[in-house]
Amino acid sequence: MVGVNINSEVYPEISKFSIGATLERQITRRSGAETGLYYRTQLTNGEITYTDASGSHAYSFSVSERHMVLPVLYKYYSNAINFSAGPVLDFYIGWKQKNDEFPFQIKSYDVNPNIKVGFLTKVSKAILLNEHIVLEPEIRFGAVQTLDEAGLGIGIAGKYRF
């Protein structure tokens, strides 16, 4: 099956939205593989200090980090629910300053490391709309790099079965 997936994940103090393409292959009656490529954003806050004749001033700023995520998941199929789990690669691909009222333009922003490894688990329910179209809502739990970045989310996939 191929499809489109839309997700929203809530992590401590941040929310992540992602959209992407999904590819799934059922190998046996109960087992399969799932992968895809997802574009996600993450709002991150920072602070810079500016010094002038009147002293030091701290300014807070926000940037929207942009990432591409590649999951490689094992999928277990059942009549009641499906379960997927496996590693993800998270590639940092850029950023954009968000707060336009900020008195300074941020010239440089970077994330280190640029590639992070994490995990993702999902519970989903396939709803057959017809013999080719499947709608699959999901609840997800994942983390990138550390459990400090762990979060819950919901998503929905629209898939086409060949």
Secondary structure, DSSP 8 states (H G I E B T S, - for coil): -EEEEEEEEEETTEEEEEEEEEEEEE-SSSEEEEEEEEEEEEEEEEEEEEEETTEEEEEEEEEEEEEEEEEEEEEE--SS-EEEEEEEEEEEEEEEE--TT-SS-------SSSEEEEEEEEEE--EESSSSEEEEEEEEEEEESSGGG-EEEEEEEEEE--
